[in-house]
């Protein structure tokens, strides 16, 4: 699965508009870039069957050169070689690796450790960057943002209280699963072939980091 062409075109126009609005000093050029931004908003609204006004307001509020967003994911195995997954309330209680957007002022490893603690309740330490994958090249459903996904191998150093691990506002169930026991996945966040690759990394800890 790849992004539909209209989404790719809209994001390319959006990127040109953002760069132009960031660097241009001429009022007439600025007006043209604002028009490009409106065209991108119209394409996103029409393609996604949404309302133009909120999308236009969102794009208008974005500042600076357009760059990929960063999604961090924690890859945690238990002593039996099972993978830690959490249930996403926001996606029909489907399962994924603990993680989310990296916040500013967090290093990548700090971001993933925080996400594991908040979503699964475990204290961990990051030991290796397993993969940096371009979301658009791995078959995920279309997304309006361009995203890099960072997968960190993490080891458990301590456990939070059982009531924390039982779930929170962001996630429902928390559990460890064998390679042949993976529950239905939130495909917007994690693909089956990625899970397979992460288990291969577990069996081959000397492998280099995957990318792209």
C-alpha positions in Angstrom: 0.0 0.0 0.0 1.3 3.4 -0.9 0.0 6.9 -0.5 -2.5 7.9 -3.2 -1.1 10.3 -5.8 -3.4 13.1 -4.7 -1.9 13.0 -1.2 1.6 13.0 -2.5 0.8 16.0 -4.7 -0.9 17.8 -1.9 2.1 17.3 0.4 4.6 18.4 -2.3 2.6 21.6 -2.9 2.3 22.0 0.9 6.1 21.6 1.3 6.8 24.2 -1.5 4.4 26.6 0.1 5.9 26.2 3.6 9.5 26.7 2.3 8.4 29.8 0.3 6.6 31.4 3.2 9.6 30.7 5.5 12.2 32.3 3.2 10.5 34.7 0.9 10.8 38.5 1.5 8.6 39.7 -1.3 4.9 40.4 -0.7 3.8 39.2 -4.1 5.8 35.9 -3.8 4.3 35.5 -0.3 0.8 35.9 -1.8 1.5 33.2 -4.4 2.8 30.8 -1.7 -0.3 31.4 0.4 -2.4 30.5 -2.7 -0.4 27.2 -3.1 -1.1 26.5 0.6 -4.8 27.0 -0.1 -4.7 24.6 -3.0 -3.0 22.0 -0.8 -5.7 22.4 1.8 -8.4 22.0 -0.9 -6.8 18.8 -2.2 -6.5 17.3 1.4 -10.1 18.2 2.2 -11.4 16.8 -1.1 -9.3 13.7 -1.0 -10.0 12.9 2.6 -13.6 13.9 2.4 -13.1 16.5 5.1 -14.0 20.1 5.7 -11.8 22.7 4.0 -11.8 25.3 6.8 -10.2 23.3 9.7 -7.6 21.9 7.3 -6.8 25.3 5.9 -6.5 26.8 9.4 -4.2 23.9 10.4 -1.9 24.4 7.4 -1.9 28.2 7.9 -0.8 27.7 11.6 2.2 25.6 10.6 5.5 27.5 10.5 8.9 26.9 9.1 10.4 24.5 6.5 8.4 21.3 6.2 10.4 18.2 7.4 9.4 14.7 8.4 7.8 14.0 11.7 9.5 11.5 14.0 7.6 8.5 15.5 9.5 6.5 18.2 8.6 2.8 19.1 10.0 0.7 21.9 10.9 -2.9 21.1 10.9 -4.8 24.4 11.3 -8.6 24.7 10.8 -10.5 27.9 13.0 -13.4 29.2 11.0 -15.9 27.0 11.5 -13.9 23.9 8.0 -12.5 23.6 7.4 -9.0 22.3 5.7 -6.2 24.4 2.5 -4.8 22.7 -0.1 -2.3 23.9 -3.7 -1.8 22.9 -4.7 1.5 21.2 -8.0 3.0 22.3 -7.8 5.4 19.4 -7.7 2.6 16.8 -10.4 0.1 17.8 -8.3 -1.5 20.5 -5.8 -2.9 17.9 -2.3 -3.6 19.1 1.1 -1.9 18.5 4.4 -1.3 20.0 4.5 1.4 22.8 5.4 4.7 21.3 4.3 7.9 19.6 5.6 11.3 18.5 8.9 12.5 19.8 8.6 15.6 21.8 11.0 18.6 21.5 13.7 18.7 24.2 13.6 14.9 24.4 16.4 12.9 22.8 15.1 10.0 20.7 15.9 7.5 23.5 14.4 9.6 26.2 11.2 9.9 24.1 10.9 6.1 23.6 11.6 5.4 27.3 8.9 7.9 28.3 6.4 6.3 25.9 7.1 2.8 27.2 6.6 4.0 30.8 3.4 5.9 30.1 1.8 3.3 27.8 3.0 0.0 29.3 4.2 0.9 32.8 7.7 -0.5 32.5 10.9 1.2 33.3 13.4 0.4 30.6 16.7 1.4 29.1 17.5 1.8 25.4 20.3 -0.4 24.1 20.2 -0.3 20.3 18.5 1.5 17.4 17.1 -1.4 15.4 15.5 0.5 12.5 14.8 3.9 10.9 12.0 3.3 8.5 10.3 5.7 6.1 6.6 5.1 6.8 5.5 5.7 3.2 7.8 2.8 2.1 6.4 0.1 4.4 2.7 -0.2 3.3 1.0 1.7 6.1 -2.3 3.4 5.4 -2.0 7.0 4.0 -1.2 9.7 6.5 -1.2 13.5 5.8 2.3 13.9 7.4 5.5 12.4 6.1 7.0 10.3 8.9 10.2 8.6 9.9 9.7 5.7 12.4 12.5 4.9 14.8 12.5 1.5 16.5 14.6 1.1 19.7 15.5 -2.2 21.4 14.9 -1.6 25.1 15.5 -3.8 28.1 13.3 -3.8 31.2 15.1 -2.4 34.3 12.1 -2.2 36.7 8.3 -2.5 36.7 5.6 0.0 37.6 2.6 -0.9 39.8 0.3 -3.6 38.3 -2.6 -1.1 38.0 -0.4 1.1 35.7 0.4 -1.8 33.5 -3.3 -2.8 33.3 -3.9 0.2 31.0 -4.4 4.0 31.0 -6.1 6.7 29.1 -4.0 6.1 26.0 -3.8 2.3 26.0 -6.0 -0.7 27.0 -4.3 -4.1 27.4 -0.6 -4.6 27.8 1.0 -7.9 27.1 3.9 -10.0 25.8 3.3 -12.1 22.7 5.3 -14.8 20.9 6.0 -14.5 17.2 3.1 -16.8 16.3 0.7 -15.2 18.8 0.6 -11.6 17.5 -2.9 -10.1 17.9 -4.6 -7.9 15.3 -2.3 -4.9 14.7 -2.9 -1.2 14.3 -1.6 -1.0 10.7 -1.3 2.8 10.8 1.4 2.2 13.5 2.9 -1.2 13.0 3.0 -3.7 10.0 3.2 -7.5 10.3 6.4 -7.6 8.2 8.0 -5.1 10.6 7.1 -7.4 13.6 8.8 -10.3 11.7 11.9 -8.2 11.1 12.1 -7.2 14.8 12.0 -10.8 15.9 14.8 -11.5 13.4 16.8 -8.7 15.1 16.1 -10.4 18.4 17.6 -13.6 17.2 20.5 -11.8 15.6 21.6 -9.1 18.0 24.7 -8.4 16.0 22.8 -7.2 12.9 23.3 -3.6 11.9 20.5 -1.0 12.0 17.9 -1.2 9.2 17.1 2.0 7.4 14.7 3.2 4.7 
